[in-house]
């Protein structure tokens, strides 16, 4: 469980860094760019990916490319969600996105879903609705941002989860090698985008963003590393890792958001957090 705790800490630290971005005038899109070479570097050093077995004809190249585009794009949205709605709601939306691959398996792949699991999914959607700060902000743009970004995080993380499950079933390469390819593509695509913005005068290179991105990448990779280690350390109890990780991030995010950043939660929001925790427990018990 030590690995689960470390993974939770890294996940929440990433949210804290995104929350502090505005205070220290850090450009989130630029920081996200420099996060990926760090994550790719550590993946290469620790897992030693072997690309000699990659067969382009059979490899899920389209999935790799989609993830290479979606990962940096969603990271930016994640930062905007933390800025406009706070750590609590963003972490909750991110964790409850696990219901999207469950629904995908049920609707498109005709997998059997038990009544218990379906109950957990319904509770998860109720939790999302309860935790959205519908009345936050006085301006129309603020009210729109307060619910649109968490929903984008919810949907985006769910789609990314589905895509990662697609590369997990590809037996031509180990999962960690596919992860390295995806992180490398995410860096290449995002750095090309940044260069285009700099050349056209829409952005300027800043060392603060570069250093911030390196720090972000360190903790982002830490989250991935310790989560994978937790599953390997507890191969007989994947549901325990699953539930402990998701509930831990929600609870830790709530503590940090409320006590460190003074985020305000209504009674309905608090009820939503409780429902979210129960829904994850229900899903994990359903297996």
C-alpha positions as CSV (number, residue, x, y, z in Angstrom):
1,X,0.0,0.0,0.0
2,X,3.1,2.3,0.2
3,X,3.1,2.5,-3.6
4,X,-0.6,3.5,-3.6
5,X,0.1,6.2,-1.1
6,X,3.1,7.5,-3.1
7,X,1.0,7.5,-6.3
8,X,-1.8,9.4,-4.5
9,X,0.7,12.0,-3.3
10,X,2.2,12.5,-6.8
11,X,-1.3,12.9,-8.3
12,X,-2.4,15.5,-5.8
13,X,1.0,17.3,-6.1
14,X,0.3,17.6,-9.9
15,X,-3.0,19.3,-9.0
16,X,-1.3,21.6,-6.5
17,X,1.3,22.7,-9.1
18,X,-1.5,23.4,-11.6
19,X,-3.3,25.4,-9.0
20,X,-0.2,27.5,-8.2
21,X,0.4,28.2,-11.9
22,X,-1.7,31.4,-12.0
23,X,-0.1,32.7,-8.8
24,X,3.4,32.4,-10.2
25,X,2.5,33.5,-13.8
26,X,3.3,30.0,-15.2
27,X,1.9,29.3,-18.7
28,X,0.2,25.9,-18.3
29,X,0.3,24.9,-22.1
30,X,4.1,25.6,-22.1
31,X,4.7,23.8,-18.9
32,X,2.8,20.8,-20.2
33,X,5.1,20.6,-23.2
34,X,8.2,20.2,-21.0
35,X,6.5,17.7,-18.8
36,X,6.6,15.0,-21.4
37,X,10.3,14.7,-22.1
38,X,10.8,14.1,-18.4
39,X,8.1,11.4,-18.2
40,X,9.4,9.8,-21.4
41,X,13.0,9.9,-20.1
42,X,12.2,8.2,-16.8
43,X,10.1,5.6,-18.6
44,X,13.1,4.9,-20.9
45,X,15.5,4.7,-18.0
46,X,13.4,2.5,-15.7
47,X,11.6,0.2,-18.2
48,X,14.1,0.1,-21.0
49,X,11.6,-0.1,-23.8
50,X,12.6,-2.3,-26.7
51,X,11.2,-1.0,-30.0
52,X,12.7,-3.8,-32.2
53,X,9.5,-5.8,-31.9
54,X,7.3,-3.0,-33.2
55,X,5.5,-4.0,-36.4
56,X,3.8,-0.9,-37.8
57,X,1.4,-3.0,-39.9
58,X,-0.1,-4.6,-36.8
59,X,0.6,-2.0,-34.1
60,X,-2.2,0.3,-32.9
61,X,-0.6,3.4,-34.5
62,X,-3.9,5.3,-34.7
63,X,-4.4,4.8,-31.0
64,X,-0.8,6.0,-30.3
65,X,-1.4,9.1,-32.3
66,X,-4.7,9.9,-30.7
67,X,-3.2,9.6,-27.3
68,X,-0.3,11.7,-28.4
69,X,-2.7,14.5,-29.2
70,X,-5.2,14.0,-26.4
71,X,-2.8,13.7,-23.5
72,X,-1.2,17.3,-23.8
73,X,-4.6,18.7,-24.8
74,X,-6.4,17.3,-21.8
75,X,-3.5,18.3,-19.5
76,X,-4.1,21.9,-20.4
77,X,-7.9,21.5,-19.8
78,X,-7.0,19.9,-16.5
79,X,-5.0,23.0,-15.6
80,X,-7.9,25.3,-16.5
81,X,-10.3,23.1,-14.5
82,X,-8.1,23.4,-11.4
83,X,-7.9,27.2,-11.9
84,X,-11.6,27.8,-12.4
85,X,-13.2,25.1,-10.3
86,X,-10.5,24.0,-7.8
87,X,-8.6,20.8,-6.9
88,X,-11.5,19.1,-5.3
89,X,-13.9,19.1,-8.2
90,X,-11.2,18.5,-10.8
91,X,-9.8,15.4,-9.0
92,X,-13.3,14.1,-8.6
93,X,-14.1,14.5,-12.3
94,X,-10.8,12.8,-13.2
95,X,-11.4,9.8,-10.9
96,X,-15.0,9.3,-11.8
97,X,-14.0,9.2,-15.5
98,X,-13.4,5.5,-14.9
99,X,-17.2,5.0,-15.5
100,X,-16.8,5.8,-19.2
101,X,-14.7,2.7,-20.1
102,X,-17.2,0.7,-18.1
103,X,-20.1,2.1,-20.1
104,X,-18.1,1.7,-23.4
105,X,-17.6,-2.0,-22.6
106,X,-21.3,-2.4,-21.9
107,X,-22.7,-0.4,-24.8
108,X,-20.2,-1.1,-27.6
109,X,-18.5,-4.4,-26.7
110,X,-21.7,-6.0,-25.3
111,X,-20.0,-7.0,-22.0
112,X,-22.2,-8.1,-19.2
113,X,-22.7,-5.5,-16.5
114,X,-24.1,-6.6,-13.1
115,X,-26.8,-4.7,-11.3
116,X,-24.2,-3.8,-8.6
117,X,-21.8,-2.3,-11.2
118,X,-24.6,-0.5,-13.0
119,X,-25.7,1.0,-9.6
120,X,-22.1,2.2,-9.0
121,X,-22.0,3.8,-12.5
122,X,-25.3,5.7,-11.9
123,X,-24.1,6.8,-8.5
124,X,-20.9,8.1,-10.1
125,X,-22.9,10.3,-12.6
126,X,-25.0,11.6,-9.7
127,X,-21.8,12.5,-7.8
128,X,-20.6,14.5,-10.9
129,X,-23.8,16.5,-11.0
130,X,-23.7,17.2,-7.3
131,X,-20.1,18.4,-7.2
132,X,-20.4,20.9,-10.1
133,X,-20.5,24.5,-8.8
134,X,-23.4,25.6,-10.9
135,X,-23.7,29.0,-9.3
136,X,-20.0,29.8,-9.1
137,X,-18.9,33.2,-10.5
138,X,-20.9,36.3,-11.2
139,X,-20.1,36.6,-14.9
140,X,-21.6,34.2,-17.5
141,X,-18.1,33.1,-18.7
142,X,-17.2,32.2,-15.1
143,X,-20.4,30.2,-14.6
144,X,-19.7,28.4,-17.9
145,X,-16.1,27.6,-17.0
146,X,-17.2,26.3,-13.5
147,X,-19.0,23.3,-15.1
148,X,-17.6,22.9,-18.6
149,X,-14.0,22.2,-17.7
150,X,-14.8,19.5,-15.1
151,X,-17.1,17.8,-17.6
152,X,-14.3,18.0,-20.3
153,X,-11.9,16.4,-17.8
154,X,-14.5,13.7,-17.1
155,X,-15.1,12.9,-20.7
156,X,-11.5,13.3,-21.9
157,X,-10.0,11.2,-19.1
158,X,-12.6,8.5,-19.9
159,X,-11.7,8.5,-23.6
160,X,-8.0,8.3,-22.8
161,X,-8.6,5.4,-20.4
162,X,-10.5,3.5,-23.2
163,X,-7.6,4.1,-25.6
164,X,-5.0,3.0,-23.0
165,X,-7.0,-0.2,-22.6
166,X,-6.8,-0.7,-26.3
167,X,-3.0,-0.6,-26.3
168,X,-2.9,-2.8,-23.2
169,X,-4.4,-5.7,-25.2
170,X,-1.8,-5.3,-28.0
171,X,0.6,-8.2,-27.3
172,X,3.2,-7.1,-29.9
173,X,4.9,-4.9,-27.3
174,X,5.0,-4.6,-23.5
175,X,2.6,-2.1,-22.1
176,X,5.5,0.1,-20.8
177,X,7.0,0.3,-24.3
178,X,3.7,1.4,-25.7
179,X,3.5,4.0,-22.9
180,X,7.0,5.3,-23.9
181,X,5.9,5.7,-27.5
182,X,2.8,7.6,-26.4
183,X,4.7,9.9,-24.2
184,X,7.3,10.5,-26.9
185,X,4.6,11.3,-29.4
186,X,2.9,13.6,-26.9
187,X,6.1,15.6,-26.6
188,X,6.8,15.8,-30.3
189,X,3.3,16.9,-31.1
190,X,3.2,19.5,-28.3
191,X,6.7,20.9,-29.0
192,X,5.9,21.3,-32.7
193,X,2.7,23.2,-31.7
194,X,4.7,25.4,-29.3
195,X,7.4,26.2,-31.9
196,X,4.6,27.2,-34.4
197,X,3.1,29.5,-31.7
198,X,6.6,31.1,-31.0
199,X,7.3,31.6,-34.7
200,X,4.0,33.3,-35.3
201,X,4.5,35.5,-32.3
202,X,1.6,34.0,-30.3
203,X,3.9,32.8,-27.5
204,X,7.3,33.4,-26.1
205,X,9.8,30.9,-24.6
206,X,10.1,31.3,-20.8
207,X,12.5,29.5,-18.5
208,X,10.0,29.6,-15.7
209,X,7.6,27.5,-17.8
210,X,10.4,25.2,-18.8
211,X,11.5,24.5,-15.2
212,X,7.9,24.2,-14.0
213,X,7.3,21.7,-16.8
214,X,10.2,19.6,-15.7
215,X,8.9,19.5,-12.1
216,X,5.4,18.7,-13.4
217,X,6.8,15.8,-15.5
218,X,8.7,14.4,-12.5
219,X,5.5,14.0,-10.4
220,X,3.4,13.0,-13.4
221,X,5.7,10.1,-14.0
222,X,5.8,9.3,-10.3
223,X,2.0,8.9,-10.4
224,X,2.3,6.4,-13.2
225,X,5.3,4.6,-11.8
226,X,3.9,4.0,-8.3
227,X,0.5,3.0,-9.6
228,X,2.0,0.3,-11.8
229,X,4.3,-0.8,-8.9
230,X,1.2,-1.1,-6.7
231,X,-0.5,-3.4,-9.1
232,X,2.6,-5.5,-9.4
233,X,3.0,-5.6,-5.6
234,X,-0.6,-6.7,-5.1
235,X,-1.4,-8.8,-8.2
236,X,-4.1,-10.7,-6.2
237,X,-5.9,-7.6,-5.2
238,X,-6.3,-5.3,-8.3
239,X,-9.7,-4.0,-6.9
240,X,-8.0,-3.0,-3.7
241,X,-5.4,-0.9,-5.6
242,X,-8.1,0.5,-7.9
243,X,-10.4,1.6,-5.0
244,X,-7.6,2.8,-2.7
245,X,-6.1,4.9,-5.4
246,X,-9.3,6.6,-6.6
247,X,-10.8,7.2,-3.2
248,X,-7.4,8.3,-1.8
249,X,-7.0,11.0,-4.5
250,X,-10.6,12.2,-4.0
251,X,-10.1,12.5,-0.2
252,X,-6.6,13.9,-0.3
253,X,-7.6,16.4,-3.0
254,X,-10.6,17.5,-0.9
255,X,-8.4,18.0,2.2
256,X,-5.8,20.0,0.2
257,X,-8.4,22.0,-1.7
258,X,-10.5,23.0,1.4
259,X,-7.8,23.5,4.0
260,X,-4.8,24.7,1.9
261,X,-6.6,26.7,-0.9
262,X,-9.8,27.5,1.0
263,X,-12.0,26.1,-1.7
264,X,-15.7,26.4,-0.8
265,X,-18.0,23.4,-1.0
266,X,-21.8,23.5,-0.7
267,X,-23.7,20.9,1.2
268,X,-24.7,19.3,-2.2
269,X,-21.0,19.3,-3.2
270,X,-20.0,17.5,0.0
271,X,-22.8,15.0,-0.6
272,X,-21.5,14.4,-4.1
273,X,-18.0,13.6,-2.7
274,X,-19.5,11.0,-0.3
275,X,-21.6,9.5,-3.2
276,X,-18.4,9.3,-5.3
277,X,-16.5,7.4,-2.7
278,X,-19.4,5.0,-2.2
279,X,-19.7,4.5,-6.0
280,X,-16.0,3.6,-6.3
281,X,-16.4,1.1,-3.5
282,X,-19.4,-0.4,-5.2
283,X,-17.6,-0.8,-8.5
284,X,-14.5,-2.3,-6.8
285,X,-16.7,-4.8,-4.9
286,X,-18.5,-5.7,-8.2
287,X,-15.2,-6.8,-9.6
